[in-house]
């Protein structure tokens, strides 16, 4: 709830940032007390206006969020190009999230140009200034060679140690990036960086070596430090949570829809664990898997979140909802889909509220014989164990 003057100027024009205004999950409604704002299912660092920022965090443990993101089909798009500070937490973030953050800093490095500078390198051959007489005597004069010398020359190039760490980071991050089209721009960015660092020998970073970037030029220092800090997370030297911390690790602000993350996590969990039983788990939101609500009309396609199918026989459907309480339209939606597709079993899957007991509950049977169930998944404890139990209980209904 906000006072009206916080979100509107004296002329009644909205003060919300254009990027925030375009988010479909953000809703505003005027009430007597002011303006009620709802960010339905969103988590992340969400700037509202130039002076107001929302820090939306999940109600369940951060390690379960990272686990969901690692299993779900998530693009990790930076919705709002804002840097934010993440808290330090004992949880391993998904590699894809780190890859997006690394590419954010890498883009700034390539825009300014990779760091170059003087560094000392050993030289052996004909005379050059700065002769090292000790090595010259032992290596040449003592053997009768009066022409060659050993010296320490200085070269000006990209062969700096921070660049060696940056090149190793590029090689490691390109290995964890998905190969989909949505990551093509990031792969091209890393390719450009590897070309710019072609003459540099990669060196794997050791703990704390991101601080070596303090010796770089001022205009490159922050970008190098950010990139190598993210690389340290990939190597396991440091970790982050999802809450805001004033002195935490800076990364781009990732904004996630828990509705889509939870749905994708549940679908991929069923796919992985039912593969041995040769039961396919299809996404009804994809056009090739959609059915028809009516026999003689194509006006309203049905889009179940989960379609359990063995060969060409539909064993059941599922609807995944990230909400504590199902509404009437949620029930009617699944009932109509089950009748239209001819599914013998239909199940709602939603997170278990704190006061509810996780597990499956029988709801009822309609006139076509379709049986309906509701499964409450516990996402506040051991998520992997709870997911195994969910698949086992639902699989019994599909037999």
N, C-alpha and C positions, 0 to 999 in steps of 0.2 A: 504494500500500500504506500503510495507516494502522494505528497501534496501536489496539487495540479501545477503549481508554478515551477516544480522541479523538472517536469517533462514537457511543458509548453511555455513559449515566450508570451509577453504581454499581448501580442496580436493573435494568440491562439494557434500559432504554428508549432508543429512538433519539433522538439529538440533532440529526438532520437537520431543516432548516427544512421546514415543510409544503409550500411551493411546490416545493422541490427534490425532496421525496419523491414528489410526484405525477408528476414527469417520467418517462415510460416509457423514455427512453433512458439513465437512470441505474440501474446495477445494482450491488448489493453482494453479496459472497460471502466467507464466513468461511473462512480458511485457517490453517495452522499458525502463520504469522508474524504474523497479525493479520486485518485486513479489507481485501479487495481491492475497489476501487471502479473501475468502468468508466463513462465518459461517452461512450457510443457515438455517434460522428459529431457531437458537439456542439462548437460553438466559442462563446466569449463569456466573460463574467465571471459565474461561477457560485458564489454563496454556498452552502456546505454546511451549516455550523453558524453560531452567533453569533460564532465566533472563527476559522473556517477558510473561505477563499475560494479557488476555483480560477480561474486565468486561462488559458482554453483558446484557443490561437491556431492558425491553419491552418499547414500545413507548406509552403505555396506562397506566392508573393508577394502582398502585400496588394492591389495593383492588380488582380490576377486575381480576388480575392474580391469586390471592388467591382464588377468587370465581370460576374461570375456573378450577383450580387444584382440588378444593373440589368436583366439579361435574364430572370432567373427570375421566376416568379409568387410573390413573397414578400410576406407581410402585414406584416412588421416589427413584430410584436406584442412588447411589452415583457413578457416572461415573468415577470421578477422586478423589482419596483419599487424598484430600487437605482441610485443614481447612481454612476458610475465615471469614472475619468480615462483618456482615450485619448491615446496618443502622437501627436506631430506627425510627419506623414509626407507625402511628395510624391505623394499619391494622392487622387483626387476621389471622395468617398463618394457612394452613390446618393442622389438627391434625396428619395426616399421615406423613407429612414432619417433624413435631416435633418428632414423634415416631422414625423415622430413625435417626435423630440427637441424641436422647436420647440413642438409642442402640449403637451408635458409642462410646459414652463415657462409657456406661455400660460395653462394651466389654473390654475396657482398665482397668476398675476397677476390673473385675473378673480375668483378666490376672495377675494383680499385687496382687490380694487378697483384700477382703473387709477390711476396717479399723478396727483395734482392739485397745483397750487401757484400762486404769484404769478409773473407775468411781465409785462414792460413792453411796452406797445403804443402806437403813435402815435394821437393823437386830434385831430380838427378839428371845431369847432362852437362852441356857446355855452360860457361860462366854466366851467372846471373848475380845481381846484387844480393846482399844479406847472406853471404856465404857462411855456412856452419862449419867452422874449421875442424872441430872434433870429428864430425862424420866424414868430412872431406879427407882428412889425414888417414883415418882408419879404413875408409872404403876405397880411396884412390891413390893418394900419394905414397902410402906404405906399400902399394902394389906396383909402383912405377908409372902410374897413370897421372901425367901432369896436365891433362887437358880438361877432364871432367871434374865437377864439383858437386857437393851436396848443399842445398840451400833451402830456406823456408820462404816461399813466395806467397804473395797475397793475390787472390782472384776475386773478381766482382761478378757474381752470378746468383742463381736461385739455389745454389747448393748449401742452404742453411739447414741447421738441424730441425727447426720447426717445420720447414718444408718437407723434410724426410718423414716426420711424424704425420704431416697432413697427407702425404702420398699414401702412406700405409693405411690411414683412415679411409681414404677414397677406395682403396682396394678391398678393405674389409666391408665397407658399407654397400658397395655394389653387389657383394655376395649375398647379402640378406634382403635385398630389394626384390619385391615380386616382379614378375616378368610381364604383367599386364600393361595395356596401353596407357593407363592412368599414371604409370610411373615412368613413361618414356622420357618426359622432359627432365626428370631427375637423373636418369641414366645418362642422358646427353650432357647434362651439367657436369657430372663426374668425369665423363669422357674428355670434356674440354679441360678440366683440371689436370687430368693425367697427361694430356698433351703439353700443357704449360709446365709440368714438372717432369718432363721426359728425361732430362739429364740428371735428375735427383735419385739417389738410391734410397728406397723406403726403409724406415727404421720403426720397429714396433715400440710404441710408447710405454714407458714405465710409470709407476705410480707417482703422481704429482708433477709430471713433466709439462703439463699444460701451463704452468707458471713461467716456463722459459719464454713464452711469448711476450713477456714484459719488456724484453730487450728489442722488440721489433719497433718499426716506426709507429707513431701515435695513431695514424689513420688506419692502420691494419691491426692494431693490438687487440681491440675488442672482438673483431670478427674471428681472428685466429684463436683467441682464448675461448670464445663460445664454441667454435668447431671442435677444438681438442677436448673441451669439457664434455661435450656430447660423446666424443670418442671414448673418453674415460668411462662413461656409463656403459657403452657397448662392451668394453673390456671387463666390466664388473668392478672397477675401482670406486665408483660412487653410484648412488641410486636416488631416485626422486619419488615423491608422492604426487597427489593431484591437488592438494590444498595449496593455498597461497602462503608464501612466506616472504617477508620484506627483504631478507638477506639470503634467499634461496638461489637455486640455479635457474638462470634465465634461459627460456626456450620460447619459441613461438606459441601463441595461445591456440590450443586445439579445442574445438567445441564439438561435442559428440551428442547425438540423439540416443538416449538410452532405449527408446522404443525400438529403433532399428538395430542397435548393438545387441540387445537382449534377444530379439527375434532371430538374428543371424547366428548368435551363439547357440541357441537351442537347436536350430536347424542343422548346423554343422556337427553338433554333438550327436544327434540322432544318426546323421549320415555315417559318421565314423564308426559308431558302435553297432549299427545294424547292417553294416556292409557284409559281415561274415554270414549273416542270415539271408543274404541276397535280397534284402528289402531296400528298395530305392526310396529316398526321401526327397521329394521334388518341391520346388518353390512355386506355389501357385500364382505368385505375383509376376512371374515371367510369362510373356505372351504365349510361348509354345506350350505351357502347361495349364492355361486357363480353360475352363469349361463354360457352358452356357446355363444360365439360370432357367430359361424357358425352352421348351421343346421346339417351338415354332418362331422363335425370335432371337436375334443376335444382339439385342440392345444392351443387355446387362450381363457381361461376363462375370464368372465367379472366380475369386482369387484367394483360395485358402493358403495360409502361411505354410502349412505342411501338408503334403499329400504322400501317404504311405502306400507304396505300390510294389507288388511282386509280379514280375513279368508285366502283363497288361491288366492285372486285377487290382482294383483299388481296395486296400485293406482298411483304410480309415483316413481321416483328415484331422488336422490340428490347427488351432488358432492361438497365437502367442501374443499376450498383452502385458505390457509393463505398467501395471496399475494394481493398486491394493484391492479394488473392488470392481467386479464386472458390472457393466450397465445393461439395461434391457436391450439396447440395440446390439450389444456384443453377443448376447444370447441368440437373438433372432438372426443375426448374420450367419453364425455357424449352423444353426438349424436349417436355414435355406440352402446353404452350400452343401450340407450333408445330404439333404433330400435330392438336390439337383444332380449331384455326382454319384448318388447311389452308394454312399459309404455306410457300412454296417456299424462303424464306431466313429465318434467324434469326441475330441478332448480339448478343453481350454487349458492353457499353461500360463501361469502368472507367478510372480514372486510371492513368497509366503510373508504376510505381515508379521510383525514381531510377536503379536499375541496369538497367532494362529498356528496350528500344528501342520507341519509339512506333510505331503503325501497326496494320495489320490482319493477322490470322493465321487461316488456315484450320484449323478444328478437326476436322470430319468430316461424314459424311452418314449419316442413318438410313434404315431400310427404306422409308419413305414417299417418299424422294427429297429431303427437306428438307436443305439444306446449312447448316452452322453455322460462324460466324466469331466471333472475339474481337478487338475494337478497343481499343487502349490509347491514351487521349487524354493528350497532354502538357499538363499544367496548370502546369508550373513555368517556362515560357518565354513566348513570344508566344501568348497564348490565342486571339486572333482568327485568326491564321494556322493554328494547330493545328486549330481548329474548322472552318475552310474545307476543310482536307485531309480531316478526318473525314467531312464531308458528301459530298465528292467520291468518296471510296473506297466508302462505303456505297451511294451512288447507283448506282455501277457494278453492284453486286450486284442492284439492284432493276430494272434495265433488262430 
